[in-house]
Amino acid sequence: MMDMRTQGIAAATAYLERIGNTIVASGDEAPAGTDIICIDGDTLVGALVIVRQRPEPEITVPAETLDVALAAVHGYWDTYRTQCRAIRVDVISILVLSEDRALLRHYRGERSR
């Protein structure tokens, strides 16, 4: 059985695919500092996934964490620069309601280049 964090990353990956992103790396395959690397149109994106069980009024991700994620995405730049014009870091927050229900919120462009 997958732990809650692994399930959250899998749910976020499925969501990003559903909205038309191409997944490059996810979970253990993603570089340290990110949970998912994907392509959104002409943008290379690193996504951080936050999984929580209690509602919080606001999600705050430290600037240092976003900078590390941006650096991790930048590591993929040479491979994807011919098809991508920009780099972006997104945050996906998942609130687990029950074993089979969750709310997902996607914050785009928390860091970009």
BELSULRA-V923635 format. One record per backbone hydrogen bond with DSSP energy under -0.5 kcal/mol. NH is the residue of the N-H (numbers start at 1). CO is the residue of the C=O. Records with the same first field share a line. If there is no record, write none. Layout:
NH: CO  CO
This chain:
7: 3
8: 4
9: 5
10: 6
11: 7
12: 8
13: 9
14: 10
15: 11
16: 12
17: 13
18: 14
19: 15
20: 17
21: 16
22: 39
23: 21
24: 37
25: 37
27: 35
29: 26
30: 27
34: 31
35: 47
36: 47
37: 25
38: 45
39: 22
40: 38  43
41: 39
42: 40
43: 40
44: 86
45: 38  43
46: 88
47: 36
48: 90
50: 48  92
51: 49
52: 94
60: 58
61: 59
62: 60
65: 62
66: 62
67: 63
68: 64
69: 65
70: 66
71: 67
72: 68
73: 69
74: 70
75: 71
76: 73
77: 74
79: 76
80: 76
81: 77
83: 80
84: 80
85: 42
86: 42
88: 44
89: 111
90: 46
91: 107
92: 48
93: 91  105
94: 50
95: 93  103
96: 52  94
97: 101
98: 101
101: 98
103: 95
105: 93
107: 91  105
108: 106
110: 89
111: 89
113: 87
